[in-house]
């Protein structure tokens, strides 16, 4: 498994919304292109208004990817999901996904720390790898 470490865009001074996703491709031959697309989406996330930070995990041999991101609010997530960069990837890979699952929660207290993959595992209910 490979992990692109947490990268912060800002230190939140209020509650944040955290989202974890698990994305599994149907075919191994789509993995290289999806990995490139995931890295583009990661860069777009870091430039998105309301983004606090993001990390990415990939298990290429099992065709599975995870994202962990933190946002100022749910509206910021919605705006990003409907952005041109995100929609282009969704349109390309929608029919190539075996499954996709998402879990979102609110960190009710302002925190200077990032969410961890361990928390994502606990809240998501599936293995996302060892905590880093």
C-alpha positions in Angstrom: 0.0 0.0 0.0 1.2 3.5 -0.8 0.3 6.6 1.2 0.5 10.2 0.0 0.9 11.9 3.4 -1.5 14.4 4.9 -1.0 17.9 3.5 -2.7 20.8 5.2 -3.9 24.0 3.5 -4.8 25.8 6.7 -5.1 25.4 10.4 -8.8 25.4 11.3 -10.1 27.7 14.0 -13.6 26.1 14.1 -15.2 22.7 13.7 -14.4 20.8 10.5 -16.0 18.2 8.4 -14.0 15.1 7.6 -14.7 12.8 4.7 -13.2 9.4 4.0 -13.9 7.5 0.7 -13.1 4.0 -0.5 -13.0 3.6 -4.2 -12.5 0.2 -5.9 -12.0 -0.2 -9.6 -13.5 -3.1 -11.6 -10.4 -3.7 -13.7 -6.6 -3.6 -12.9 -5.9 -2.0 -16.2 -7.7 1.1 -15.0 -5.4 1.5 -11.9 -2.5 3.5 -13.5 -4.9 6.1 -15.1 -7.0 6.3 -11.9 -3.8 6.9 -9.8 -2.8 9.8 -12.1 -6.4 11.2 -11.9 -6.4 10.8 -8.1 -3.2 12.8 -7.8 -4.8 15.6 -10.0 -7.8 15.6 -7.7 -5.6 15.8 -4.7 -3.9 18.9 -6.1 -7.3 20.4 -6.9 -8.4 19.7 -3.4 -5.5 21.6 -2.0 -6.5 24.6 -4.0 -10.2 24.3 -3.3 -11.9 26.9 -1.1 -12.7 25.4 2.3 -10.2 22.5 2.1 -8.3 22.0 5.3 -6.1 19.1 4.2 -6.0 15.8 2.3 -4.3 12.4 2.2 -4.5 9.5 -0.3 -3.9 5.8 0.1 -3.7 3.3 -2.8 -3.6 -0.5 -2.9 -3.0 -0.9 -6.6 -3.0 -4.7 -6.6 -6.4 -4.8 -5.0 -7.6 -1.9 -7.2 -8.6 0.1 -4.1 -8.0 3.8 -3.3 -8.9 5.8 -0.1 -9.1 9.5 0.4 -9.2 11.3 3.7 -10.0 15.0 3.6 -11.0 17.8 6.0 -13.1 20.8 5.1 -14.4 23.9 6.7 -18.0 22.8 6.0 -20.2 20.4 4.1 -21.0 23.1 1.5 -17.3 23.2 0.7 -17.3 19.5 0.0 -20.4 19.8 -2.2 -18.8 22.7 -4.2 -15.7 20.6 -4.8 -17.6 17.5 -5.8 -19.4 19.6 -8.5 -16.2 21.3 -9.7 -15.0 20.8 -13.2 -11.9 18.9 -12.1 -13.9 16.4 -10.0 -16.7 15.9 -12.5 -14.2 15.2 -15.3 -12.7 12.3 -13.3 -16.2 11.1 -12.2 -17.4 11.0 -15.8 -14.3 9.1 -16.9 -14.4 6.4 -14.2 -18.1 6.2 -13.2 -18.6 3.0 -15.2 -15.3 1.5 -14.2 -15.9 1.4 -10.5 -16.7 -1.8 -8.7 -17.8 0.1 -5.5 -17.5 3.4 -3.9 -18.3 4.3 -0.3 -18.1 7.5 1.6 -18.4 8.4 5.3 -18.5 12.0 6.6 -18.4 13.2 10.2 -18.0 16.6 12.0 -15.1 17.3 14.3 -17.1 19.4 16.7 -14.2 21.1 18.5 -11.6 23.2 16.7 -8.5 21.2 16.4 -5.0 21.9 15.2 -4.4 18.2 14.4 -5.2 16.3 11.3 -7.6 13.4 11.2 -5.8 10.0 11.1 -6.3 6.9 9.1 -7.0 5.1 12.4 -10.0 7.3 13.0 -11.1 6.8 9.4 -10.9 3.0 10.0 -12.9 3.3 13.2 -15.6 5.5 11.6 -15.7 3.8 8.2 -15.8 0.3 9.5 -13.3 -1.1 7.0 -9.6 -1.4 6.9 -7.8 1.6 5.4 -4.3 0.5 6.5 -2.1 1.3 9.4 -2.3 4.7 11.1 0.4 7.2 10.1 
